[in-house]
Amino acid sequence: MRHTFQKALIDEAIHALNHPTADDVYLYVSQSHPAISKATIYRNLAKLADKGAILRIAIPGGPDHFDYQIHKHYHFHCDTCHQLFDIQIPYNDTFNQVNPANGFTINDHSLTFSGICDKCHPSNNKGKKK
């Protein structure tokens, strides 16, 4: 894959933002390069993810997020603020070892936990003015 100026901008955005969506990357890049198109961002993110240069994290009912950390790890998605966080638990390869009698061959797995992050948890908002 050629290293283009657009890919360099996208790489910078992904490193600067925490698990951004394609729209987050577009907003970040377009602040300094307003001529860049949303289609260019989406196309390059898809290419980078397909090549394994970044992770694409699918969120059911929401937009995909992207991660520059490509090692195998798990994520937590906050149902309130919709941020995505890395979870520091060991990656479990045994999930990939399904009995062949089931008719499945698993090559990989991803796991995203969902709930409410510490910042959004109601117990942390007691007495705060809205």
PyMOL CGO cylinders between C-alpha atoms (Angstrom):
from pymol import cmd
from pymol.cgo import CYLINDER

trace = [
    CYLINDER, 0.00, 0.00, 0.00, 1.40, 3.37, -1.01, 0.3, 1, 1, 1, 1, 1, 1,
    CYLINDER, 1.40, 3.37, -1.01, 1.92, 5.89, 1.75, 0.3, 1, 1, 1, 1, 1, 1,
    CYLINDER, 1.92, 5.89, 1.75, 0.03, 8.97, 0.61, 0.3, 1, 1, 1, 1, 1, 1,
    CYLINDER, 0.03, 8.97, 0.61, -0.46, 12.36, 2.19, 0.3, 1, 1, 1, 1, 1, 1,
    CYLINDER, -0.46, 12.36, 2.19, -4.08, 11.45, 2.95, 0.3, 1, 1, 1, 1, 1, 1,
    CYLINDER, -4.08, 11.45, 2.95, -3.05, 8.25, 4.73, 0.3, 1, 1, 1, 1, 1, 1,
    CYLINDER, -3.05, 8.25, 4.73, -0.54, 10.22, 6.80, 0.3, 1, 1, 1, 1, 1, 1,
    CYLINDER, -0.54, 10.22, 6.80, -3.32, 12.62, 7.85, 0.3, 1, 1, 1, 1, 1, 1,
    CYLINDER, -3.32, 12.62, 7.85, -5.60, 9.72, 8.75, 0.3, 1, 1, 1, 1, 1, 1,
    CYLINDER, -5.60, 9.72, 8.75, -2.83, 8.02, 10.71, 0.3, 1, 1, 1, 1, 1, 1,
    CYLINDER, -2.83, 8.02, 10.71, -2.23, 11.24, 12.66, 0.3, 1, 1, 1, 1, 1, 1,
    CYLINDER, -2.23, 11.24, 12.66, -5.95, 11.54, 13.43, 0.3, 1, 1, 1, 1, 1, 1,
    CYLINDER, -5.95, 11.54, 13.43, -6.30, 7.95, 14.61, 0.3, 1, 1, 1, 1, 1, 1,
    CYLINDER, -6.30, 7.95, 14.61, -3.32, 8.40, 16.95, 0.3, 1, 1, 1, 1, 1, 1,
    CYLINDER, -3.32, 8.40, 16.95, -4.64, 11.73, 18.28, 0.3, 1, 1, 1, 1, 1, 1,
    CYLINDER, -4.64, 11.73, 18.28, -8.22, 10.56, 18.86, 0.3, 1, 1, 1, 1, 1, 1,
    CYLINDER, -8.22, 10.56, 18.86, -9.49, 7.76, 21.09, 0.3, 1, 1, 1, 1, 1, 1,
    CYLINDER, -9.49, 7.76, 21.09, -11.00, 5.03, 18.89, 0.3, 1, 1, 1, 1, 1, 1,
    CYLINDER, -11.00, 5.03, 18.89, -12.51, 7.49, 16.39, 0.3, 1, 1, 1, 1, 1, 1,
    CYLINDER, -12.51, 7.49, 16.39, -15.32, 6.88, 13.95, 0.3, 1, 1, 1, 1, 1, 1,
    CYLINDER, -15.32, 6.88, 13.95, -14.85, 7.78, 10.29, 0.3, 1, 1, 1, 1, 1, 1,
    CYLINDER, -14.85, 7.78, 10.29, -16.75, 11.02, 10.93, 0.3, 1, 1, 1, 1, 1, 1,
    CYLINDER, -16.75, 11.02, 10.93, -14.43, 11.84, 13.86, 0.3, 1, 1, 1, 1, 1, 1,
    CYLINDER, -14.43, 11.84, 13.86, -11.41, 11.33, 11.59, 0.3, 1, 1, 1, 1, 1, 1,
    CYLINDER, -11.41, 11.33, 11.59, -12.99, 13.48, 8.88, 0.3, 1, 1, 1, 1, 1, 1,
    CYLINDER, -12.99, 13.48, 8.88, -13.72, 16.34, 11.32, 0.3, 1, 1, 1, 1, 1, 1,
    CYLINDER, -13.72, 16.34, 11.32, -10.19, 16.19, 12.71, 0.3, 1, 1, 1, 1, 1, 1,
    CYLINDER, -10.19, 16.19, 12.71, -8.48, 16.16, 9.30, 0.3, 1, 1, 1, 1, 1, 1,
    CYLINDER, -8.48, 16.16, 9.30, -10.79, 18.73, 7.70, 0.3, 1, 1, 1, 1, 1, 1,
    CYLINDER, -10.79, 18.73, 7.70, -9.90, 21.32, 10.37, 0.3, 1, 1, 1, 1, 1, 1,
    CYLINDER, -9.90, 21.32, 10.37, -6.41, 21.65, 8.92, 0.3, 1, 1, 1, 1, 1, 1,
    CYLINDER, -6.41, 21.65, 8.92, -7.18, 20.41, 5.38, 0.3, 1, 1, 1, 1, 1, 1,
    CYLINDER, -7.18, 20.41, 5.38, -10.71, 21.58, 4.47, 0.3, 1, 1, 1, 1, 1, 1,
    CYLINDER, -10.71, 21.58, 4.47, -10.37, 20.41, 0.85, 0.3, 1, 1, 1, 1, 1, 1,
    CYLINDER, -10.37, 20.41, 0.85, -10.20, 16.73, 1.83, 0.3, 1, 1, 1, 1, 1, 1,
    CYLINDER, -10.20, 16.73, 1.83, -13.42, 14.87, 1.08, 0.3, 1, 1, 1, 1, 1, 1,
    CYLINDER, -13.42, 14.87, 1.08, -15.35, 12.60, 3.39, 0.3, 1, 1, 1, 1, 1, 1,
    CYLINDER, -15.35, 12.60, 3.39, -15.22, 9.93, 0.68, 0.3, 1, 1, 1, 1, 1, 1,
    CYLINDER, -15.22, 9.93, 0.68, -11.40, 10.06, 0.71, 0.3, 1, 1, 1, 1, 1, 1,
    CYLINDER, -11.40, 10.06, 0.71, -11.39, 9.51, 4.48, 0.3, 1, 1, 1, 1, 1, 1,
    CYLINDER, -11.39, 9.51, 4.48, -13.87, 6.63, 4.31, 0.3, 1, 1, 1, 1, 1, 1,
    CYLINDER, -13.87, 6.63, 4.31, -12.08, 4.97, 1.38, 0.3, 1, 1, 1, 1, 1, 1,
    CYLINDER, -12.08, 4.97, 1.38, -8.66, 5.19, 3.03, 0.3, 1, 1, 1, 1, 1, 1,
    CYLINDER, -8.66, 5.19, 3.03, -9.93, 3.96, 6.40, 0.3, 1, 1, 1, 1, 1, 1,
    CYLINDER, -9.93, 3.96, 6.40, -11.48, 0.95, 4.67, 0.3, 1, 1, 1, 1, 1, 1,
    CYLINDER, -11.48, 0.95, 4.67, -8.23, 0.21, 2.80, 0.3, 1, 1, 1, 1, 1, 1,
    CYLINDER, -8.23, 0.21, 2.80, -6.12, 0.54, 5.95, 0.3, 1, 1, 1, 1, 1, 1,
    CYLINDER, -6.12, 0.54, 5.95, -8.47, -1.75, 7.88, 0.3, 1, 1, 1, 1, 1, 1,
    CYLINDER, -8.47, -1.75, 7.88, -8.64, -4.31, 5.06, 0.3, 1, 1, 1, 1, 1, 1,
    CYLINDER, -8.64, -4.31, 5.06, -4.83, -4.41, 4.93, 0.3, 1, 1, 1, 1, 1, 1,
    CYLINDER, -4.83, -4.41, 4.93, -4.57, -4.84, 8.71, 0.3, 1, 1, 1, 1, 1, 1,
    CYLINDER, -4.57, -4.84, 8.71, -2.81, -1.51, 9.28, 0.3, 1, 1, 1, 1, 1, 1,
    CYLINDER, -2.81, -1.51, 9.28, -5.59, -0.43, 11.68, 0.3, 1, 1, 1, 1, 1, 1,
    CYLINDER, -5.59, -0.43, 11.68, -8.40, -2.23, 13.49, 0.3, 1, 1, 1, 1, 1, 1,
    CYLINDER, -8.40, -2.23, 13.49, -12.02, -1.72, 12.55, 0.3, 1, 1, 1, 1, 1, 1,
    CYLINDER, -12.02, -1.72, 12.55, -14.26, -2.24, 15.57, 0.3, 1, 1, 1, 1, 1, 1,
    CYLINDER, -14.26, -2.24, 15.57, -17.89, -2.88, 14.67, 0.3, 1, 1, 1, 1, 1, 1,
    CYLINDER, -17.89, -2.88, 14.67, -20.42, -1.49, 17.14, 0.3, 1, 1, 1, 1, 1, 1,
    CYLINDER, -20.42, -1.49, 17.14, -23.93, -2.97, 16.77, 0.3, 1, 1, 1, 1, 1, 1,
    CYLINDER, -23.93, -2.97, 16.77, -26.38, -0.18, 16.05, 0.3, 1, 1, 1, 1, 1, 1,
    CYLINDER, -26.38, -0.18, 16.05, -23.61, 2.39, 15.70, 0.3, 1, 1, 1, 1, 1, 1,
    CYLINDER, -23.61, 2.39, 15.70, -20.76, 3.42, 13.45, 0.3, 1, 1, 1, 1, 1, 1,
    CYLINDER, -20.76, 3.42, 13.45, -17.53, 1.47, 13.21, 0.3, 1, 1, 1, 1, 1, 1,
    CYLINDER, -17.53, 1.47, 13.21, -14.61, 2.76, 15.27, 0.3, 1, 1, 1, 1, 1, 1,
    CYLINDER, -14.61, 2.76, 15.27, -10.93, 2.52, 14.37, 0.3, 1, 1, 1, 1, 1, 1,
    CYLINDER, -10.93, 2.52, 14.37, -7.87, 1.72, 16.45, 0.3, 1, 1, 1, 1, 1, 1,
    CYLINDER, -7.87, 1.72, 16.45, -4.18, 2.09, 15.63, 0.3, 1, 1, 1, 1, 1, 1,
    CYLINDER, -4.18, 2.09, 15.63, -3.38, -0.66, 18.15, 0.3, 1, 1, 1, 1, 1, 1,
    CYLINDER, -3.38, -0.66, 18.15, -3.62, -3.76, 15.98, 0.3, 1, 1, 1, 1, 1, 1,
    CYLINDER, -3.62, -3.76, 15.98, -2.61, -6.34, 18.60, 0.3, 1, 1, 1, 1, 1, 1,
    CYLINDER, -2.61, -6.34, 18.60, -5.41, -8.59, 19.78, 0.3, 1, 1, 1, 1, 1, 1,
    CYLINDER, -5.41, -8.59, 19.78, -7.32, -6.95, 22.61, 0.3, 1, 1, 1, 1, 1, 1,
    CYLINDER, -7.32, -6.95, 22.61, -10.86, -6.26, 23.82, 0.3, 1, 1, 1, 1, 1, 1,
    CYLINDER, -10.86, -6.26, 23.82, -12.94, -3.10, 24.01, 0.3, 1, 1, 1, 1, 1, 1,
    CYLINDER, -12.94, -3.10, 24.01, -15.67, -1.53, 26.13, 0.3, 1, 1, 1, 1, 1, 1,
    CYLINDER, -15.67, -1.53, 26.13, -18.39, 0.63, 24.54, 0.3, 1, 1, 1, 1, 1, 1,
    CYLINDER, -18.39, 0.63, 24.54, -20.25, 3.10, 26.77, 0.3, 1, 1, 1, 1, 1, 1,
    CYLINDER, -20.25, 3.10, 26.77, -23.99, 3.04, 26.10, 0.3, 1, 1, 1, 1, 1, 1,
    CYLINDER, -23.99, 3.04, 26.10, -24.30, 6.65, 27.32, 0.3, 1, 1, 1, 1, 1, 1,
    CYLINDER, -24.30, 6.65, 27.32, -21.43, 8.65, 25.77, 0.3, 1, 1, 1, 1, 1, 1,
    CYLINDER, -21.43, 8.65, 25.77, -20.67, 6.09, 23.01, 0.3, 1, 1, 1, 1, 1, 1,
    CYLINDER, -20.67, 6.09, 23.01, -16.93, 6.23, 23.64, 0.3, 1, 1, 1, 1, 1, 1,
    CYLINDER, -16.93, 6.23, 23.64, -14.84, 3.13, 23.11, 0.3, 1, 1, 1, 1, 1, 1,
    CYLINDER, -14.84, 3.13, 23.11, -12.11, 2.08, 25.55, 0.3, 1, 1, 1, 1, 1, 1,
    CYLINDER, -12.11, 2.08, 25.55, -9.45, -0.63, 25.61, 0.3, 1, 1, 1, 1, 1, 1,
    CYLINDER, -9.45, -0.63, 25.61, -9.97, -3.26, 28.30, 0.3, 1, 1, 1, 1, 1, 1,
    CYLINDER, -9.97, -3.26, 28.30, -6.84, -4.61, 29.92, 0.3, 1, 1, 1, 1, 1, 1,
    CYLINDER, -6.84, -4.61, 29.92, -7.68, -8.30, 30.16, 0.3, 1, 1, 1, 1, 1, 1,
    CYLINDER, -7.68, -8.30, 30.16, -5.71, -11.09, 28.51, 0.3, 1, 1, 1, 1, 1, 1,
    CYLINDER, -5.71, -11.09, 28.51, -6.76, -12.05, 25.01, 0.3, 1, 1, 1, 1, 1, 1,
    CYLINDER, -6.76, -12.05, 25.01, -8.28, -15.55, 25.12, 0.3, 1, 1, 1, 1, 1, 1,
    CYLINDER, -8.28, -15.55, 25.12, -7.25, -17.72, 22.16, 0.3, 1, 1, 1, 1, 1, 1,
    CYLINDER, -7.25, -17.72, 22.16, -9.40, -20.61, 23.41, 0.3, 1, 1, 1, 1, 1, 1,
    CYLINDER, -9.40, -20.61, 23.41, -12.45, -18.86, 21.94, 0.3, 1, 1, 1, 1, 1, 1,
    CYLINDER, -12.45, -18.86, 21.94, -10.99, -19.72, 18.53, 0.3, 1, 1, 1, 1, 1, 1,
    CYLINDER, -10.99, -19.72, 18.53, -10.88, -23.44, 19.37, 0.3, 1, 1, 1, 1, 1, 1,
    CYLINDER, -10.88, -23.44, 19.37, -14.43, -24.58, 18.62, 0.3, 1, 1, 1, 1, 1, 1,
    CYLINDER, -14.43, -24.58, 18.62, -15.05, -28.30, 18.21, 0.3, 1, 1, 1, 1, 1, 1,
    CYLINDER, -15.05, -28.30, 18.21, -14.79, -29.07, 14.46, 0.3, 1, 1, 1, 1, 1, 1,
    CYLINDER, -14.79, -29.07, 14.46, -17.85, -31.33, 14.83, 0.3, 1, 1, 1, 1, 1, 1,
    CYLINDER, -17.85, -31.33, 14.83, -19.90, -28.11, 15.04, 0.3, 1, 1, 1, 1, 1, 1,
    CYLINDER, -19.90, -28.11, 15.04, -18.98, -27.42, 11.43, 0.3, 1, 1, 1, 1, 1, 1,
    CYLINDER, -18.98, -27.42, 11.43, -17.18, -24.15, 12.17, 0.3, 1, 1, 1, 1, 1, 1,
    CYLINDER, -17.18, -24.15, 12.17, -13.61, -23.11, 11.55, 0.3, 1, 1, 1, 1, 1, 1,
    CYLINDER, -13.61, -23.11, 11.55, -12.90, -19.96, 13.53, 0.3, 1, 1, 1, 1, 1, 1,
    CYLINDER, -12.90, -19.96, 13.53, -9.99, -17.84, 12.34, 0.3, 1, 1, 1, 1, 1, 1,
    CYLINDER, -9.99, -17.84, 12.34, -10.36, -14.96, 14.78, 0.3, 1, 1, 1, 1, 1, 1,
    CYLINDER, -10.36, -14.96, 14.78, -12.76, -13.29, 17.18, 0.3, 1, 1, 1, 1, 1, 1,
    CYLINDER, -12.76, -13.29, 17.18, -13.47, -9.85, 18.57, 0.3, 1, 1, 1, 1, 1, 1,
    CYLINDER, -13.47, -9.85, 18.57, -15.27, -8.99, 21.74, 0.3, 1, 1, 1, 1, 1, 1,
    CYLINDER, -15.27, -8.99, 21.74, -16.72, -5.65, 22.75, 0.3, 1, 1, 1, 1, 1, 1,
    CYLINDER, -16.72, -5.65, 22.75, -18.30, -5.23, 26.17, 0.3, 1, 1, 1, 1, 1, 1,
    CYLINDER, -18.30, -5.23, 26.17, -21.02, -2.64, 26.64, 0.3, 1, 1, 1, 1, 1, 1,
    CYLINDER, -21.02, -2.64, 26.64, -22.29, -0.78, 29.66, 0.3, 1, 1, 1, 1, 1, 1,
    CYLINDER, -22.29, -0.78, 29.66, -21.74, 2.59, 31.32, 0.3, 1, 1, 1, 1, 1, 1,
    CYLINDER, -21.74, 2.59, 31.32, -18.27, 4.07, 31.71, 0.3, 1, 1, 1, 1, 1, 1,
    CYLINDER, -18.27, 4.07, 31.71, -17.06, 5.53, 35.00, 0.3, 1, 1, 1, 1, 1, 1,
    CYLINDER, -17.06, 5.53, 35.00, -17.52, 9.10, 33.74, 0.3, 1, 1, 1, 1, 1, 1,
    CYLINDER, -17.52, 9.10, 33.74, -21.17, 8.51, 32.81, 0.3, 1, 1, 1, 1, 1, 1,
    CYLINDER, -21.17, 8.51, 32.81, -22.14, 6.31, 35.75, 0.3, 1, 1, 1, 1, 1, 1,
    CYLINDER, -22.14, 6.31, 35.75, -24.97, 7.96, 37.76, 0.3, 1, 1, 1, 1, 1, 1,
    CYLINDER, -24.97, 7.96, 37.76, -23.11, 7.47, 41.06, 0.3, 1, 1, 1, 1, 1, 1,
    CYLINDER, -23.11, 7.47, 41.06, -20.42, 9.85, 39.76, 0.3, 1, 1, 1, 1, 1, 1,
    CYLINDER, -20.42, 9.85, 39.76, -22.93, 12.57, 38.85, 0.3, 1, 1, 1, 1, 1, 1,
    CYLINDER, -22.93, 12.57, 38.85, -24.67, 13.02, 42.20, 0.3, 1, 1, 1, 1, 1, 1,
    CYLINDER, -24.67, 13.02, 42.20, -24.98, 16.65, 43.18, 0.3, 1, 1, 1, 1, 1, 1,
    CYLINDER, -24.98, 16.65, 43.18, -23.60, 17.96, 39.91, 0.3, 1, 1, 1, 1, 1, 1,
    CYLINDER, -23.60, 17.96, 39.91, -25.53, 20.72, 38.20, 0.3, 1, 1, 1, 1, 1, 1,
    CYLINDER, -25.53, 20.72, 38.20, -26.69, 20.07, 34.67, 0.3, 1, 1, 1, 1, 1, 1,
]
cmd.load_cgo(trace, "trace")
